[in-house]
């Protein structure tokens, strides 16, 4: 029995591929990276079959390479995305995006009395429990669930 395989999304010469995005987070990722304003060839696919996720999303962006800060923002809403750097149609770097132990200027503190909500300064959170998705404000020590956060 000969099964024919085909690419569901065209190959990329140079750029970034974000793979294994949970389908329900795909458009949050698009918004976070401000892709709607990017002047590049972008392919967005959703609800592809995935052994790990059931259904997944994928984004391919030509000639775009993200900063560590942009990647850290992604880790908050969709940890475990796989980032592939493509050069000359070859994957030259592949890494799983993981949440850093410190989140600076990414998450808004939900304590209205926190200094970060009353003074012009960046927020700063420490990752307390990765499994439970618990972070703590460095300034007021208010703990927050990562599922209930607002991004700056």
Secondary structure, 3 states (H helix, E strand, C coil): CCCCCCCCCCCCCCEEEEEEEEHHHHHHHHHHCCHHHCCCCEEEEEEEEECCCEEEEEEEEECCCCCHHHHHHHHHHCCCCEEEEEECCEEEEEEECCCCCEEECCEECCCCCCHHHCCCCCCEEEEEECCCCEEEECCCCCEEEHHHCEEC
